[in-house]
Amino acid sequence: MSQRIFGVIGWKNSGKTTLMAKLLEEFTRRGFAVSALKHAHHSFDIDHPGRDSYRFREAGARQVALVSPKRWAIMHELRDEEKPPLEEVLAHIAPCDLVLVEGYKNAPFPKIEARSSRSLTQDPLSDDDPHIVAIAFEGETRTNGLPGFDINDIGGIADFIADHVKLSPQVSEKNDAQAS
């Protein structure tokens, strides 16, 4: 993987999504172009019955693109295909400075494990995953020698991630585009 990728993983109710959103805000505030990828274990739909795009998918379209003045999206129906591997999904993400990924617990890229007192009934994921390079926690926890951060220390966590993936203001895609 040539992109800079860093993941946020954890058990249900560990604060993963909140941490992801705060990190996205922080990196964006710092001037970086950041993309987000979320792995869902359940089915989801971004379309609604009765809408034109829904009707196109129901009629058999493999891909439906929605375009408006504010955003665009492409929906890809898997039909009888297997869920694509992470590398294939990443290939569809436009160039950016950093891709933050929520989920994909078993994928081989650096991750921070989110832990909360609400999720501490589960065993730490870092015990079995060498790609977990830090722990973000609420309350107290053991980190087994990994760097540990209060889950609300967004600046500190962002600094750690930037250092880990060698992200500096000089490499920002946004800055490169503005210089042209």
C-alpha positions in Angstrom: 0.0 0.0 0.0 1.6 3.3 -1.1 -1.0 5.5 0.6 -0.5 6.7 4.2 -3.0 4.6 6.1 -3.7 4.6 9.8 -6.5 2.7 11.5 -8.7 3.1 14.6 -10.0 -0.2 16.0 -11.7 -1.4 19.1 -14.6 -3.3 20.5 -18.2 -2.0 20.2 -18.8 1.1 22.3 -15.1 1.8 22.7 -15.2 5.3 21.2 -13.8 4.4 17.7 -16.2 6.5 15.7 -15.9 9.5 18.0 -12.1 9.3 17.9 -12.2 9.0 14.1 -14.4 12.0 13.7 -12.2 14.1 16.0 -9.0 13.0 14.2 -10.5 13.8 10.8 -11.4 17.3 12.1 -7.9 17.7 13.6 -6.0 16.7 10.5 -8.3 18.8 8.3 -7.7 21.8 10.6 -4.0 21.2 10.2 -4.4 21.6 6.4 -4.2 17.9 5.3 -6.4 16.2 2.8 -7.8 13.3 4.7 -10.2 10.5 3.6 -12.1 8.1 5.8 -13.0 4.4 5.3 -15.4 2.6 7.5 -15.7 -1.2 7.6 -19.3 -2.2 8.5 -20.0 -5.8 9.6 -23.7 -5.4 8.8 -25.6 -4.4 5.7 -26.2 -0.7 5.2 -27.9 1.4 2.6 -27.3 5.0 1.7 -30.3 5.0 -0.7 -34.0 5.0 0.0 -37.0 3.2 -1.6 -38.8 5.4 -4.2 -35.7 7.5 -5.1 -34.5 7.4 -8.7 -31.1 6.0 -7.7 -32.8 3.2 -5.6 -34.9 2.3 -8.6 -31.8 2.1 -10.8 -30.1 -0.3 -8.4 -33.3 -2.4 -8.1 -33.5 -2.5 -11.9 -30.1 -4.2 -11.9 -27.5 -1.4 -12.3 -24.1 -2.6 -10.9 -23.0 1.0 -10.2 -25.1 4.1 -9.7 -23.5 7.6 -9.5 -25.2 10.4 -7.7 -23.9 13.9 -8.5 -25.0 17.2 -7.0 -23.4 20.7 -6.6 -22.2 19.7 -3.1 -21.1 16.0 -3.4 -21.0 12.9 -5.5 -21.1 9.2 -4.7 -20.9 6.0 -6.5 -22.8 3.0 -5.1 -21.5 -0.4 -6.2 -23.9 -3.4 -5.8 -22.0 -6.6 -5.1 -24.8 -8.8 -6.3 -23.2 -12.3 -6.0 -19.6 -11.0 -5.7 -17.6 -11.3 -2.5 -16.9 -8.2 -0.4 -13.8 -6.6 -2.0 -10.4 -6.7 -0.2 -9.2 -3.5 1.5 -6.6 -2.9 -1.2 -9.3 -2.8 -3.9 -11.4 -0.3 -1.9 -8.3 1.9 -1.3 -7.6 1.9 -5.0 -10.9 3.9 -5.4 -10.0 6.6 -2.9 -8.7 9.8 -4.5 -5.1 10.9 -3.7 -4.9 12.4 -0.3 -2.4 12.9 2.5 -3.9 10.3 4.9 -6.6 7.6 4.9 -8.1 7.0 8.3 -9.7 3.6 8.5 -12.2 2.5 11.1 -12.3 -1.3 11.4 -10.5 -3.9 9.3 -9.1 -5.3 12.6 -7.1 -8.0 10.9 -5.6 -5.9 8.1 -1.8 -5.2 8.1 -1.5 -1.5 8.6 -0.7 0.6 11.8 -3.6 1.1 14.1 -4.6 2.6 17.4 -6.8 0.6 19.7 -9.7 2.6 21.3 -10.7 1.4 24.8 -13.5 2.6 27.0 -14.8 1.5 30.4 -17.9 0.6 28.5 -16.0 -2.0 26.4 -13.4 -3.3 28.9 -15.3 -6.6 29.2 -13.5 -7.7 26.0 -9.8 -8.7 25.9 -7.4 -6.1 24.6 -6.9 -6.4 20.9 -3.3 -5.4 21.1 -2.5 -8.7 22.8 -2.9 -10.5 19.4 -2.2 -7.8 16.8 1.3 -6.6 16.1 0.0 -3.8 13.9 -1.6 -2.0 16.9 1.1 0.7 17.7 -0.8 2.7 20.4 -3.7 2.7 22.8 -6.3 5.5 23.2 -8.2 4.9 26.4 -10.8 6.4 28.7 -10.0 5.9 32.4 -7.1 3.6 33.2 -5.8 0.7 31.2 -2.6 -1.3 30.7 -0.8 -0.6 27.5 1.8 -3.4 27.6 4.6 -1.1 26.6 2.7 0.6 23.8 2.3 4.4 23.7 -0.9 5.3 25.6 -3.1 8.4 25.1 -6.1 9.7 26.9 -8.8 9.2 24.3 -9.6 13.0 24.4 -6.0 14.0 23.7 -6.7 14.5 20.0 -3.7 16.7 19.4 -1.3 14.2 21.0 -2.9 11.3 19.1 -2.8 13.2 15.8 0.9 14.1 16.4 1.7 10.4 17.1 -0.1 9.3 13.9 1.6 12.1 11.8 5.0 11.0 13.1 4.2 7.3 12.6 3.2 7.6 9.0 5.8 10.4 8.3 3.2 13.0 7.6 4.4 16.6 7.6 2.9 19.9 6.3 5.4 19.8 3.5 3.8 16.6 2.0 0.2 17.8 2.0 -1.6 17.2 -1.3 -3.6 20.3 -0.6 -0.5 22.4 -0.1 1.0 20.9 -3.4 -2.2 21.9 -5.3 -2.1 25.4 -3.9 1.6 25.9 -4.9 0.8 25.0 -8.6 
